[in-house]
Amino acid sequence: MTAIFWINLDCRGDRRAFMETQFSKLGLEAERIAALTPDALDAETRAMSPALAASEICVTASHRLAWRRLLELKLPHALVLEDDAYLSSALPGFLAAVPSILAEVDLVRIETGRRRVRVGPPTHRLDCGVTLHPAHSDQWGTAGYLITGRCARRLFAEPRLFAAPLDRALFDPSQAVLAANDWRQCAPGLCIQGDQLDRSSENALWHSDVTTQRRQRRVGDQHRKRKTWRLKLVREAGRVLRQGRHSLRDMADYFSRGVRWTTIRYLAPERD
């Protein structure tokens, strides 16, 4: 059976109850990993990532705790989840079917964010009805992924892991950290972050300090980039050129390799 580690702040008892209820309904056993807070970060860890908000550093450091647990137990692989993930009722069947392909693949991202992404034709078709695809664009979020022990060891030794938010480090093909990892996106997605599924909800369960600080940093970066109209013109011209190049690339990739833009749907739980 695939081990499951899930990350949860001690102060978020609401999310702990949410996740434990899901595990019970799905008949899954999972080990909780206490997430780190900014005041628990040492100076060395902070110095590794000066461009990130403290909460973003904590996300990466907390996931490293889950990877460490995987290595301590000498497991071949594990599923890592965050505590705001809605889980599909198809997840147990997927976990039973997927170990056979983990000799070939380092990471399998089971999350979807319902945004358009570029994926290639399926490389694996599992008996549970899920297909696995190579990704050709960045993916946002680290709410759910399978990771092998060999991949965890490589990431522990990677000095650039803290140079970018964790989702970019793991799931952005343009990032150097990803170069040594062979990963797949599953379709349909078997988990989704709560705020993606309940966009109109004011439910405090989905409030995230990480998202807030990350958004504030991005807004600040954008504000600095808009200081002069000259920079704006240069940026706009660059955007048009990039769009043209990307359109040509997308057409070539589609006809030569079958790479296409698509939205990974979420396979919602069956109703009781």
N, C-alpha and C positions, 0 to 999 in steps of 0.2 A: 504494500500500500504506500502511496506517495505521502511523504511527510509534509505537513502544512505548518508554516510559521506566519503569524500575523502580528502586525506592529500597531501598538496602541499606547497613547499617553496615559499615565496613571490618573490624570485628572479627568479623563474622558470616559467616565463610567457609562454614559449614555451610549457611546459607540461600542463599548465592550459588550453591553447587553444586546445591542443590535447584531453584532457579529456572532455572539454565542448562540443566539436564537436561530440564526441561519445555519450554523454548523449542526445544531441539534436536528433541525428539520431535514437536512441533507444526509444525516447519518455520518458526518465527518468528524474526525478528531483533529484538533489543531492546538499548537503550542503558542501561547502569547509571548511576544517579545516587548518588553517595556521600552517605549520610544524615549530617545534622549531629548532634553530641553536645552535651550541656549546656555543656561547657567552651569550645565554639566560638561560643556565643551572645554577642552584644555587649550592652552595658547598655541600649541603646535598645530592642532587641527584647524583652528581659526586662521592661522597664518597660511595654510595650504590653499585657502579659497577666499582671497580678499575681495573678489568681485561679487560674492554671493551674500544674500541676507543670512543672518544667523539661523533662522528657521530652515532655510534651504540646506545649509550645512548639516543640520540635525537630521534631515530626511536621509541624506546619504549615509551619515554615521549610523543611523538606526537600521538601515537596510544592511549595513556591514555587520551589525550584530546578528541578524538573521543568517547571513552567509557564514559567519563564524560558528554559529550553532550547527549548521549543516556540516561543516568540516569537523567540528568536535565529535559529532556522532558518526562520522565517516560514512555518510549517506551518499549514494550516487547522484541524487538530485532532490529537489524540494520545491514546493509551491510557496511563494512569498506573496502575502496579501497585506494591503493597508486596511484600516478599520472603517473606511467609508465605502466599501465595495459591495454593491448588490451582486449576489451570486446566482448564476443560472442553475436550474434543477438538472441540467445536463452535465454539470461539473464532475460528479462522481464517476459517470461513465467515461468522460474524457480522461480523468486521472488513471483509470484502469487501462485505457487503451494507449496512452501516450508513451509509457516507458520504452516501448520497442523502438522508438525513433530517436531517443536521446543519446544513442551512441554516435549519431550523425550531427545533432544540433545542440548548440550550447544553451540557448535561451528560447523559450516560447512565450510570447506575450499573449495572454488570454483576454486582456482588457480591450475595450473599444471606447473611443470618446465621441463617436458619431460625427467625426469630421472626415473630409475627403483625404484619402491617402493613396499613394502609388504602390501597387503590389504586382508581383509577377504571377504567372500561372501556378497552381498548387503543386507542391513537391511531394506532399503526403495527403492521403485520404484515409481518415480513421474510421473504424467501424461504427463509432458513435455519431457519425454524420458531420464531423468537423474536418475542415481542410486547413492545411498549413501553407502559408505563402511567404516567399521572400519579400521584404519591404524595400522600397526605393525612395521613400521620403521619411521625414522625421515623424515620430509618434509622441504624443503628449501623455504623460501620466505613468505612474509606477504602481497602480493599485493592484495589479495581479500579473505574475509571470512565473514560469517554471525556470529554474536555473540548475545547471549541473555542478557537481563538485569541482570539476576541472576549470569551469568558468569562474567559480567563486575564488579559487586560488589565484587565477590570473588577475582578477579585479583587485584582490588584496595587494598584489605586487605592483599595481598600476599607479604611478605617481601623479597622473593627470586626472584621476577619478574625481577630484574635488574642483576641477577647473571650470565645470559647468554644472547646472542642475542635473540631478540623477537621470531624469527621463532623456535628456539630450545625450548624456554620457553612454547610456545603454542602447537607446533606440533612435539615434540620429545617424544615418549612414555617413554624414559628412564629418563626424567626430572621430578623431584618431583612436580614442579609447575603444571604439567598436571594432576596429580593424581585425583584431584577433578572434572575434566572436562570430559564430555563424548562428543567426537567430531567425525565427519565423513569427509571423502574425497569424493567429488562428481566426477562422471565419466559420460561423458567426462568432462574435465575442461572447465570452462566458462570464465576464464581470464588467461592471461599469460604475464609475464614481457616482455617489448619491446626488451630487449637485447637477450632474449631467442628466440624470433620469428625472429629477424633480426640479426643473429650472424655475418653475413658477412658485415653488414652495418656499416659505419663510422659515421652515423647520430649522431650529438651531443645531440639529444633529449634523448639518452639513457645513456649519461655520468652520472655516479653516484659517488659522493665522499664517500658515505657509503660503496659501494662495494670496492672501491679502498683502503680505510683504513682497511676494514675487511680483504682483501687479504693480505695487508702488514703485519698485525698482525699475520695472519696464517703462512706466509712465515717466519717471525721472530721466531715463535714458532717452526717451523720445523727445522730451522737452528740451534737453540739451542739444539734440540734433536739429531743432527747429529755431535756433537762435537767429539765423540770418536768412533772408530771402534767396541769397545766392546758393547757400547750402541746400535750400529746398528745391531750387531749380535743378541743381546737379543731381540731387537724390531722385527727383522725378524722372529725369532723363535716363538715369541708370536703371530705374524700375522698368521703364518701357523697353529698354534694350534687353534686360533680363527676361521679361515676359516673352519677348520674341524668341530668344534663344531657348527658353523652356518649352515653348510651343513646338518648335522644331524638334527638340529632343524627345518630347512626349510622342509626337507622331512617329518618329523613327523607332523608338522603343516599342510602341504598340505593334507596328507592322513586323519588326524583326524579332522581338522577344515576347510579345504578348503582355507587356507591362501596361497597366491601365490605372486610371483614377477610379476610385470607388469609395463608398461609405460602408464600413463594416457594421452590420446591424448587431444589435444585442439580442441574444437568445433568452428572452424573459422566462422566469420561473413559471411552471405550470400552476394554475390556480387550484387552491385546496377545494 
